[in-house]
């Protein structure tokens, strides 16, 4: 028997192999097209219900119990501390909005607070600073400690927690009074105005929760900060000279998104003006936030993370929460929908993770921003509003759809080429 009896002819074999390859390529193209379709549909996702934040926190709880914050510490100077802080803050927000979850929120927020105060949590910071361990550690720790008290009715607050919060705030106020600059050091010789903004918000929270004590310190800080704005934007600078507080670097999105958030807690009227300036300089027609103001280019760093076309994922995520506390629901919705599309969320075993859960600090930022609400009694709507036109146009999704159509065409191009080649072989046979 000839070998042709055992094997297909050369042309027939090529047709079979080509047909199998075409099926495989078509299957892959179909999967990729389905993924792109889901991404585009998520651009129209409704506002996330509370269950979504709960699922995010379920993922983070498991990840943090497995020391995921240690992995974040290997990537960021404050990775361990900040991941725990944001986890605790998100739980406070959830507990305030859903009283049925208050006990669980208290338990998890206390767990995060205690983890921040362990030796590994303090390790990146210097005890020799004023305040000890620097204003970043002291400010965020005081803010979470105040949130834990806020979750509890006045008569149910443990005296030890009340006293500890008061001590934290007293240490911050004393350091601010001793300083000629409104911006305290976070690291030896280094100061970021955003960190002191968080600290001053903690003082305001103290005066709402406990006997008023720090109003003069807050007013002094506001006066000194107003005198040290970035002249190019009218916002607080990203970094400041340690002694004088003069701007060393202009305003940037990764810090201004937080400043605009915490100013709501300190001075709602100033916050509205500041927020309007921030939107004008950093939100430029798409649901994302620039790291540098319009007309200024720069590279990414440890504060901003990698930049794509000048846009910062961290600033965009925080601005979702900032928009919420300012009542800017249009921008908040667009940012949330963009996060749903670009973040590729996956949910299983009760936990929801973004970007496959490889960066838990990003999940913590999103959970905190998604659950955002003001804590101090003053609300932006209590003061005269600054007119805010829509930050992004109604057609902002169209470029996504156009890019998807182009990418879909490229994905299916190999399948079409293989089909044409198969047709030629069939005619030749």
FENVENCOR-V953391 format. One record per helix or strand. SS is the DSSP state (h for helix, s for strand). FROM is the first residue (numbers start at 0). TO is the last residue. If there is no record, write none. Layout:
BEGIN
SS/FROM/TO, SS/FROM/TO
END
This chain:
BEGIN
h/2/5, h/9/41, h/49/64, h/67/72, h/78/96, h/98/115, h/118/121, h/133/149, h/153/155, h/158/177, s/186/186, s/189/190, h/192/208, h/214/225, s/228/229, s/234/235, s/238/239, s/246/248, s/251/251, h/252/265, h/267/281, s/284/284, s/288/289, s/291/291, s/306/307, s/310/311, h/312/324, h/328/341, s/345/347, s/350/352, h/354/356, h/359/369, h/379/381, s/391/391, h/397/427
END
